[in-house]
């Protein structure tokens, strides 16, 4: 069993392999997002819903399927300047 439990997040990260003789500089950490519907086995009846106007803005009727996306690379540009 893995005793190191981390908080659940839909944003995942990995560090690509960089070989000893690779002529390019290392890329660093890469990020990707997994959609919430991957973690829901089936859609239950009577799930809460957004209002029609808010659903059009968010792109889904159900809050369980909505995932806010924040660009993980934007923060690096601010910190480097």
N, C-alpha and C positions, 0 to 999 in steps of 0.2 A: 504494500500500500504506500502511496505517496502521501507523506505527512505535510508537505508544503502545499497548502491550499491557497490559491489566489482568487481574487474576486472575479466574478463572471463579467465578461465584456464581449461585445461583438467586434471590437477592434483587436486584431491579432498582429503580432510582429515577429519577424525572424531576421537573422543576420546571414546574408548570402556567403557562401564559401569564397575565400580569397586565397588563391594558391601562392606558394612561395615565389614562383617565377612569373606571376601574372604581371604584364606590363602596365595595366591600368591601376589607378589608385582604388582603394577599397570603397565600396558603395556605402557601407554603414548599415543601419537598420532600415528594413523595408516594412511597410505597414499595409494591411488589407482589412477590409470590413466584410463580415459575414452577415447576411440578412436575418432578421428575427424569425422568419417562417421556417428556417432550418431547425429551430429548437422547439417548435410547436408540433406535436404529433398529429393533431386533428383540430379543426376549428369547432369549438364548443358552441352550442346554441345559446342565444341571448347574451352574446358578448357585448361589452359597452361599445358605444359608437360615438364618433365625432359628429358635430353638427354638419349639415351639408356644405356650408361655406368653408368651414375649417377642413373638412375632408378633401375638398378640391385643392386647398393650399398644400396639404400634407401628402396628397397622392394616395391615400388609403382611407377607408371608412372606419377601420378598427385600430384603436391605440396600440394593441398588442403587436400589430404588424408594422408600425411606424418606427423608424430608427433615425435619430438625428445624426447627421454626418458632420464632423468637424475635421478639417484637413490637418493631419498630424505634421505636415511639412511646413505649414505657415508659421508655426512658432519658432522653428529653427532660423527662419529668415530674420525675424525680429531680434532674436538673441544674438545673432552674429553681427548685427549692425551696431 
